[in-house]
Each structure stands twice: as structure tokens, then as C-alpha cells.
Amino acid sequence: MAAFEIRNLSFAYPNENSPALEHIDMDIPEGKITLICGASGSGKSTLLRRLKTCLADHGKAKGEVLLFGKALGEVPEAEQARRIGFVFQHPDDQIVTDKVFHELAFGPESLGWDQRKMRLAVAEMASYFGLSELFMKNVSELSGGQKQLINLASVAVMRPDVLILDEPTSQLDPIAAADFLATLRKLNEDLGLTVILTEHRLEEALPMADMLAVLENGRLIAYDEPRKAVMRIKNSDIFDSMPAAVRIFSALGGKGDAPLTIGQGRAFIASRIRNSVDITRKIEYVHGDTAVEIKNCWFRYERNAHDVLCGLELKLYRGEICALLGGNGSGKSTSIALISGRLRPYRGKVKSNNARIAALPQDPRELFAKDTVSEELAELGSDETETARLVKFLELENLLERHPFDLSGGEQQRLALGKVLLTHPDVLLLDEPTKGMDGQLKRCFGELLQKLRSEGKTVFLVSHDVEFCARYADRCALLFRGELAAEGAPREFFSGNFFYTTSAAKLSRGVLDGAVLAEEVVECLRQ
């Protein structure tokens, strides 16, 4: 039986010329994992919100959505609240209480469960998710990954029939994201829970999905088992976001079902090469003058708390793109806050050499204060020609009259980036800038950063997107326990790592040592 039946669904936002969704027809199977992907602004989040009445956007809708054979509009909202769990993109958007155990009990309590049933459900779910050590903690003390796990547990405790997640790993580091997705798979396998999610992190999400739906400009262009569906979208913009194994398979003319996992991809690569090759080469990094220097900086958020930064030493040079990587809670965002002057170390110094510094925060919504996208961009009083050029580049033309908070996560990220770029900074600080971006937009964004670098700008980004950093950074560094554990040019940096590296490096390890990008693997195999 289908969990959801979507029949000829179309939707348009107020005052929009083109629909956000157009004639969507699909049956989402019960007890399976359905992954929905597409370029930023393709309608993914809009579609998910149509699956729960209280979250549906205001606008003009046509068509029908059925929940287990019954029209969704006829299912009472209290029943929807229990049967349809929803996990949002931003962990803090969903947390409503102060303690972890309060958060787990909030849903059952709101549904009027008696104390005995509620205590048993909370205890069971805390044990299932391994939350014993976090149970009595303040949610404000948790990392982003822990908060998102609490959100998942607080939804699962109500024993829903369907679990819907809108880019749930966008705030998480690669290891935390993999753990979160593994938990989703476990919920599906152990409980038979129907899971529907959108993701840009397809390397981990695609192999675990039973069905793949691909949206493009509000239309459903593919819907099938993942290994079949990916080969039908080779000419689509979203194909750049597919796992490295899929892209390598396609580029080399592979026939049949595409490999999705690292293991499947390694088997395909091994079948194409007889002898291992090492393409590693030492790169001498030549840098410009120092733009910003962090000298022996120590920082903690409270007097008696532990140190987040422990004698951090880092130089940023003019005309370079420097990427800082590390797990959640390692101090990456704190480093940006110190450079921007928003925070001050209790020991050590930050020297900025009178550079103009602008920062893009991890949550782009912090920069929004106006009612429309056009008003946000006009706020800085920049030249109209320059603003128009930036609007076109960031693909914001069709969003100018939308409220910033009505945009998707990727669209909000692009708008915030535009506001920051219009300040003409010497040093650009970016906190998770590719969050919510599809592969094509990442490529355009990376080319923009390279253009800024060629103009002598300094770009410093902290990111969990190892593929983007490997492709566009001049220098990468790993932050661990408040200090730098390693740094170097991308090839040297990533080819030496075993876990914290690109998918292409994992696919080719032992066969094409030193390759860190998918196109390098393709080029070597062709030769």
C-alpha cells in the first residue's frame, strides 16, 4: 500500500509567474525510504510541506494528496501530528524546551498521553537512540549533530507511521551526517517506518534509499529505484550532485545499473585498470602577504567552561582560498567569530591589518530584516548594475518579490551571500557557504570565489563539504580540539587522510593513489 498518493499536484506561491510544483504524480511506498532530490529551488521543500496540512505554504494548490488512501485534508490535524513526523533543516527551529528529557516528552504530552504511557515511551526511545548521557542536559549545551538526533528522537517517540525530513544533515559534519543517516536506516529496518527525505548530501543518502524522485523546475523528471533513476538524468543539472561513483561510471560509458556505494564503485574502477598508479605529487604552496593572523588564541564561552580554542595559530594570506574543516564543536565557527571581531580571545591576538572583513553566518537568516528579496539587496545602496549582475549570477531573478523567510534553504544561502558580496570586503569569511547548494550552483560559486581570489581578496571558509574544499581551496586545514591538526594543499591534505577525505579518494585508494577528484579518476582510467 502507498503511504502517500500524490495526484496531479500543482502549487504556486502568491504573485509568482511560474508554479513551484507542476503536475506531480507519484505513489510513495509504505515501509520504504524515498529520497527526493533536485537543484536548489526545484520544489523539494515545497513538496514535503504539502504532505502535512499545518506546514503547507500559503498559495494556490491543485490536485490531491492521500494519506494511506484517505484525503489528507480530511485527516484531523491532531491525527496528522501523531502519524506524520517532520524533522526540519535547522535543528534549533524544532527545539521548544530547555532539557533533553523535556524535549522527548513534549510531543506525547501535547497529544494527551497519560503519565505511565509517556514515561515508558520516553525511556524506550532514549535507550534506542543511546541518549542516556544526554538525558538531563540542557539542549543549549548540545552540538548541532546531537540537537538533530534529539529532534529525530522527539518525533519518533510519538510512534509515527511516516517520517519526513527536509535536508536533516545540512548542519552536520560528514561523520555525524553518516551516523544520522544510519540511524534513519535503522528506524526503517527495525520499525518498518516509512521515511521520506530531501538531501543534497547524496553520497551517503542515495545508497540507502529504496526509491529516488528527481525534481527539476517543479516537475518530476525521474522516479524509480536509485540505480536505474540516476542514469535517466545524465543531462540534468542535478547530475553534478550525484555520488562520485555514478559520475565516474557515466563518464566512462558504463552500461546497466550504476554503482552507488564506495564498494560498488571500487569494483567498477578495479575492472578498468590492471596496475596501480600513484599520481601524488608534492605541491609547493606560494602565498602572498599576510591578511589576517591568529596568534596563540585561547577562547571559552563561559569562565568555568572548557576551552573551545587552545592556542590556535593560523595565517590567512592575500589572494588565497583557505578552507577549515573539522567535526561539529571543534571550534570552526568560533574561529570565524574571532576574525570578524564578534568574539575576543581571553589570551592571544587577532591581527587584521586594517582589512575590510565581511562574514556570512552559518544561519543566513541572521542577515534578513526586510520584507522582500529586492529590499534586502537594495538595503546596502549598491550600484544597480552590479546588483542586477549579482542577482542573475545567484539565480535570484524569480525570487525578488518573495519574503526571505519563504525561500528554501539554498535560496536563503544565495541571498545572504549576495548581501555579503555587495559590501566589497577584503577578507570574506564564509561559514558553511555551500549548505543547500546543488552541484551546478556549487561550481558557479567556486568559480566566483576563484575570481575574488584573482582580484586579491582573501576567502576563508569553514565547511563540512570536503568535495568542494578539495576542488576550490588553495589550502586546507583540519581543526581538532581547538588547534590545527594538519594543513596543506588539497591533494596533499586529502590524499593523506583515510576517513576525512573525498569520495573519489576513497574510490581510487590503492588503485589510483593521489586522486582526490572524480575527473582525475576518469582521466587516469581513460589513459
C-alpha positions in Angstrom: 0.0 0.0 0.0 1.2 3.6 -0.7 1.8 5.8 2.3 1.1 8.8 0.2 -0.6 9.0 -3.2 0.1 12.3 -4.9 -2.3 13.0 -7.8 -1.7 15.8 -10.3 -0.4 18.1 -7.6 0.4 21.7 -8.7 1.2 24.7 -6.4 2.1 28.3 -7.0 3.2 30.9 -4.4 1.3 34.2 -4.3 2.4 36.7 -7.0 4.6 34.2 -8.7 4.5 33.8 -12.5 5.7 30.1 -12.6 4.4 27.3 -10.4 6.7 25.8 -7.7 5.2 22.4 -8.3 3.6 21.3 -11.6 1.5 18.1 -12.2 3.3 15.9 -9.7 2.1 12.3 -9.8 3.7 9.7 -7.6 3.0 6.9 -5.0 5.3 6.8 -2.0 5.5 3.2 -0.8 4.8 2.2 2.7 7.8 1.0 4.8 10.4 2.2 2.3 12.9 5.1 2.2 12.1 7.6 -0.6 14.7 10.2 -1.4 13.7 13.4 -3.2 16.5 15.4 -4.8 16.8 18.3 -7.2 18.5 21.6 -7.7 18.1 24.4 -5.2 14.6 25.9 -5.7 13.3 22.8 -7.7 10.4 22.4 -5.3 11.7 19.8 -2.9 10.8 21.5 0.4 7.5 22.8 -1.1 6.5 19.2 -1.9 7.4 18.0 1.6 5.3 20.7 3.2 2.3 19.7 1.1 2.4 16.3 2.9 1.4 17.8 6.3 -1.5 20.3 6.4 -0.2 22.5 9.2 3.1 23.1 7.3 1.7 23.7 3.8 2.7 27.0 2.3 0.1 29.7 1.5 -0.7 29.8 -2.2 -2.8 28.3 -4.9 -2.8 24.5 -4.9 -4.5 22.0 -7.3 -4.6 18.2 -7.2 -4.9 15.8 -4.3 -2.7 14.1 -1.6 -3.9 10.9 0.0 -2.5 9.5 3.3 -3.0 5.7 3.4 -5.9 6.1 1.0 -7.7 9.0 2.7 -7.6 12.6 1.5 -5.1 14.5 3.6 -7.5 17.4 4.1 -9.9 15.0 5.8 -7.4 13.7 8.3 -7.7 15.8 11.6 -4.5 17.8 12.4 -4.2 16.0 15.8 -4.1 12.7 13.9 -1.6 14.1 11.4 0.6 15.3 14.3 0.9 11.7 15.6 1.0 9.8 12.3 3.3 12.2 10.3 6.6 13.1 11.9 8.6 16.1 10.4 12.2 17.0 11.0 13.3 20.4 9.8 16.6 21.5 8.2 17.7 23.8 11.1 17.9 21.9 14.4 17.1 24.9 16.6 13.8 25.6 14.7 12.3 22.5 16.3 13.6 22.6 19.8 11.0 24.1 22.2 12.1 23.2 25.7 15.2 23.5 27.9 16.1 19.9 28.8 16.6 16.9 26.6 14.1 14.8 28.6 11.5 17.6 28.3 12.0 17.7 24.6 11.3 14.0 24.3 8.2 14.3 26.4 6.8 17.4 24.7 5.1 15.6 21.8 3.4 12.8 23.8 2.3 15.4 26.5 0.8 17.6 23.8 -1.2 14.6 22.5 -2.6 14.0 25.9 -0.9 10.7 26.7 -1.1 9.5 30.3 2.0 9.7 32.5 2.7 5.9 32.5 2.5 5.6 28.7 4.5 8.8 28.2 7.3 7.8 30.7 7.6 4.3 29.1 7.8 5.8 25.5 10.4 8.3 26.5 12.5 5.8 28.3 12.3 3.3 25.4 13.2 6.0 22.8 16.1 7.4 24.9 17.5 3.8 25.2 17.0 3.1 21.5 18.9 6.3 20.5 21.6 6.0 23.2 20.7 9.3 24.8 21.3 8.2 28.5 24.3 10.6 28.9 22.4 13.5 27.3 19.1 12.9 29.0 19.4 15.5 31.8 21.4 18.0 29.8 20.3 21.5 28.6 19.7 21.5 24.9 21.8 24.7 24.6 24.9 22.6 25.5 24.4 20.2 22.6 26.3 20.1 19.3 24.4 20.5 16.0 24.5 16.8 15.4 23.2 16.0 18.9 20.4 18.5 18.5 19.3 16.9 15.3 19.4 13.5 16.9 17.2 14.8 19.7 14.7 16.2 17.1 14.6 12.8 15.4 14.0 11.0 18.7 11.3 13.6 19.8 9.4 12.8 16.6 10.0 9.1 16.7 8.7 8.9 20.4 5.2 9.6 19.1 5.4 6.4 17.0 4.5 8.0 13.6 3.6 6.0 10.5 5.6 8.3 8.3 8.8 10.3 9.0 9.5 13.3 6.7 12.9 15.1 6.8 13.9 18.2 5.0 17.7 18.2 4.5 18.3 16.9 8.0 22.1 16.7 7.7 22.8 20.1 6.2 24.3 21.4 9.5 26.3 18.2 10.3 29.9 17.2 9.7 30.5 14.2 7.4 30.8 11.7 10.3 27.8 13.0 12.2 25.8 13.0 9.0 26.7 9.4 8.2 25.7 8.4 11.8 22.4 10.3 11.5 21.5 8.6 8.2 22.5 5.2 9.6 20.0 5.9 12.4 17.3 6.6 9.8 18.0 3.4 8.0 17.9 1.5 11.4 14.5 3.1 12.2 13.2 2.0 8.8 14.5 -1.6 9.1 13.6 -2.1 12.8 10.2 -0.5 12.8 9.1 -0.6 9.2 8.8 3.2 9.3 8.1 5.0 6.0 10.9 7.6 5.5 10.7 10.5 3.0 13.6 12.9 2.9 15.3 15.5 0.8 19.1 15.7 0.7 21.9 17.4 -1.1 24.4 15.0 0.6 23.8 12.2 -1.9 27.0 10.3 -1.4 25.6 8.8 1.9 21.8 9.2 1.3 21.4 7.7 -2.2 22.8 4.2 -1.4 20.3 3.7 1.5 17.2 4.8 -0.5 14.7 2.4 -1.9 13.2 4.9 -4.3 14.6 8.1 -5.9 12.5 11.0 -7.1 14.2 13.8 -9.0 12.6 17.3 -9.4 13.5 19.9 -11.9 11.8 23.3 -12.0 8.8 21.9 -10.1 8.4 18.8 -12.3 9.0 15.2 -11.6 11.6 14.1 -14.2 12.5 10.6 -12.7 11.1 8.3 -10.2 12.5 4.7 -9.8 14.9 2.6 -7.9 18.1 4.7 -7.5 20.5 2.6 -9.6 18.0 3.0 -12.6 16.8 6.6 -11.9 20.3 8.1 -11.9 21.1 7.0 -15.4 17.9 8.7 -16.7 19.0 12.2 -15.6 22.5 12.3 -17.1 21.6 15.5 -19.0 20.0 17.2 -16.0 21.7 19.9 -13.9 21.3 17.8 -10.7 23.6 15.1 -12.2 26.6 17.0 -10.9 25.3 16.3 -7.4 25.2 12.5 -7.8 27.8 10.4 -6.0 31.3 10.2 -7.5 30.8 6.5 -8.3 27.8 7.4 -10.5 29.6 10.2 -12.3 32.7 8.1 -13.0 30.6 5.2 -14.2 28.7 7.5 -16.6 31.8 9.4 -17.9 33.4 6.0 -18.7 30.4 4.8 -20.6 29.3 2.2 -18.1 26.2 0.1 -19.1 23.4 -1.1 -17.0 22.7 -0.1 -13.4 25.1 2.4 -11.9 27.2 1.7 -8.8 26.1 3.8 -5.8 28.3 2.8 -2.9 32.1 3.1 -2.5 32.4 -0.7 -2.6 30.5 -0.9 -5.9 32.5 2.0 -7.3 35.8 0.4 -6.3 34.8 -2.8 -8.0 34.0 -0.9 -11.2 37.3 1.0 -11.2 39.3 -2.2 -10.5 37.7 -3.8 -13.5 39.1 -1.0 -15.7 42.7 -1.0 -14.6 45.4 -3.7 -14.3 48.2 -2.0 -12.4 48.0 0.6 -9.6 49.2 4.1 -10.3 50.4 6.8 -7.9 49.7 10.3 -9.2 50.7 12.0 -5.9 53.0 15.0 -6.3 54.3 17.4 -3.8 52.9 20.9 -4.4 54.9 23.9 -3.2 52.4 26.4 -2.0 53.4 30.0 -2.8 51.4 32.6 -0.8 51.0 36.3 -0.7 51.3 38.8 2.2 49.5 38.1 5.4 46.0 39.4 5.5 44.9 38.1 8.9 46.8 36.3 11.6 45.5 34.4 14.6 48.3 34.2 17.2 48.1 31.8 20.1 44.4 32.4 20.7 42.5 30.8 23.5 38.8 31.1 23.9 35.9 29.7 26.1 32.3 30.8 26.1 32.0 30.8 29.9 34.5 31.3 32.7 34.3 27.7 34.0 33.6 26.1 30.7 36.2 24.1 28.7 38.4 25.9 26.1 37.0 25.8 22.6 40.2 27.1 21.1 43.5 26.1 22.6 46.4 28.2 21.4 45.2 28.4 17.8 47.8 29.6 15.3 46.6 30.4 11.8 47.6 32.8 9.0 45.4 33.9 6.1 47.1 35.3 3.0 46.0 37.8 0.4 44.7 36.2 -2.8 44.0 32.8 -1.4 41.1 30.5 -0.6 41.7 28.8 2.7 39.3 26.1 3.9 39.0 25.0 7.6 37.5 21.6 8.2 36.6 19.7 11.4 33.8 18.0 13.3 30.9 19.7 15.0 32.1 21.5 18.1 35.7 21.6 17.0 35.8 25.5 17.0 35.4 26.3 13.3 32.6 28.9 13.7 34.4 30.3 16.8 37.5 31.0 14.7 35.3 33.0 12.2 33.8 34.9 15.1 37.3 35.8 16.4 38.5 37.0 13.0 35.3 39.1 12.4 35.7 40.7 15.9 32.4 39.4 17.1 34.3 37.5 19.8 37.6 38.2 21.6 40.1 35.7 22.9 41.0 35.7 26.5 44.6 35.1 25.5 46.3 35.7 22.2 45.7 38.2 19.4 44.0 38.5 16.1 45.7 40.9 13.6 43.6 42.0 10.6 46.0 44.7 9.2 43.0 47.1 8.7 41.4 44.8 6.2 37.6 45.2 5.5 36.1 42.0 6.8 32.6 40.6 6.0 31.1 37.3 7.3 28.4 35.0 6.1 26.9 33.3 9.2 26.0 29.6 9.4 22.4 30.6 9.6 21.8 33.1 6.7 18.5 34.2 8.2 20.5 36.3 10.7 21.1 38.8 7.9 17.5 39.3 6.9 15.5 42.3 8.1 13.3 43.3 5.1 10.1 42.0 3.6 11.3 41.1 0.1 14.5 39.8 -1.5 14.8 43.0 -3.6 14.6 45.2 -0.5 17.3 43.1 1.2 19.7 43.6 -1.7 18.8 47.3 -2.0 19.5 47.9 1.7 23.2 48.4 1.1 22.7 51.1 -1.5 24.9 49.4 -4.1 25.2 50.2 -7.8 22.1 48.9 -9.6 24.1 47.4 -12.4 26.3 45.5 -10.0 23.2 44.3 -8.0 21.5 43.1 -11.2 24.6 41.2 -12.3 24.8 39.5 -8.9 21.1 38.7 -8.9 21.5 37.0 -12.3 24.6 35.1 -11.2 22.9 33.8 -7.9 19.7 32.9 -9.8 17.5 35.2 -7.7 15.6 36.8 -10.6 12.3 34.9 -9.9 12.5 35.4 -6.2 12.8 39.2 -5.9 9.3 39.7 -4.5 9.4 36.7 -2.2 9.8 37.2 1.6 13.3 36.0 2.6 11.9 33.6 5.1 9.7 31.9 2.5 12.8 30.8 0.5 14.3 27.4 0.5 17.5 26.8 2.5 19.6 27.0 -0.7 17.9 30.2 -1.8 18.4 31.8 1.5 22.1 30.9 1.4 22.4 32.6 -2.1 20.6 35.7 -0.9 22.8 36.1 2.2 25.9 35.6 0.0 24.7 38.4 -2.3 24.3 40.8 0.6 27.8 40.0 1.9 29.4 40.3 -1.5 27.8 43.8 -2.0 29.9 45.1 0.9 33.1 44.6 -1.2 35.2 43.0 1.6 39.0 42.5 1.5 38.5 39.3 3.6 35.4 37.2 3.1 34.5 34.8 5.9 32.1 32.0 5.0 30.5 29.6 7.5 29.2 26.5 5.7 28.6 28.5 2.4 27.6 25.5 0.2 24.9 24.3 2.6 21.7 23.7 0.5 23.5 24.2 -2.9 23.2 21.7 -5.7 26.2 20.6 -7.8 25.8 23.2 -10.6 25.4 26.1 -8.2 28.5 24.9 -6.2 30.5 25.0 -9.4 29.4 28.6 -10.2 30.0 29.6 -6.6 33.5 28.1 -6.6 34.3 30.0 -9.8 33.1 33.2 -8.1 35.5 32.5 -5.2 38.3 32.0 -7.6 37.5 35.3 -9.3 37.6 37.1 -6.0 40.9 35.4 -5.2 42.3 36.6 -8.6 41.3 40.2 -7.5 43.5 39.8 -4.4 40.6 39.0 -2.0 41.1 36.6 0.9 38.5 33.9 1.2 38.3 31.9 4.4 35.6 29.2 4.6 34.7 26.7 7.2 32.9 23.7 5.7 31.9 20.1 6.0 31.8 19.9 2.2 35.1 18.1 1.6 34.5 17.7 -2.1 34.1 21.5 -2.6 37.2 22.2 -0.5 39.3 19.8 -2.4 38.2 21.3 -5.7 38.4 25.1 -5.0 40.6 25.7 -2.0 44.3 26.6 -2.2 45.0 25.4 1.3 43.0 23.1 3.7 43.4 22.8 7.4 41.9 20.4 10.0 40.8 21.8 13.4 40.7 19.3 16.2 40.2 20.0 19.9 40.8 23.8 19.3 44.0 23.6 17.4 45.3 22.8 13.9 46.0 19.1 13.5 47.1 19.3 9.8 47.2 21.7 6.9 48.4 21.6 3.3 47.4 21.9 -0.4 44.2 19.9 -1.2 45.8 17.0 -2.9 48.5 16.6 -0.2 45.9 17.1 2.5 43.1 14.8 1.3 45.2 12.0 -0.2 46.9 11.5 3.2 43.6 11.1 5.0 41.7 7.8 5.4 38.2 8.9 6.5 38.2 12.7 6.2 38.7 12.8 2.5 36.7 12.9 -0.8 34.7 10.1 -2.2 37.0 10.0 -5.3 40.0 9.3 -3.0 38.1 6.5 -1.2 37.0 5.0 -4.6 40.5 5.0 -6.0 42.7 4.3 -2.9 45.2 1.5 -3.7 44.5 1.8 -7.4 45.0 5.5 -8.3 46.7 6.8 -5.2 46.7 10.6 -5.1 43.5 11.2 -7.0 41.0 13.4 -5.0 38.6 14.5 -7.7 36.2 12.4 -9.8 37.5 13.8 -13.1 41.1 12.9 -12.1 39.9 9.3 -11.7 38.2 9.4 -15.1 41.2 10.9 -16.8 43.6 8.3 -15.5 41.3 5.4 -16.4 40.9 6.8 -19.9 44.6 6.9 -20.3 
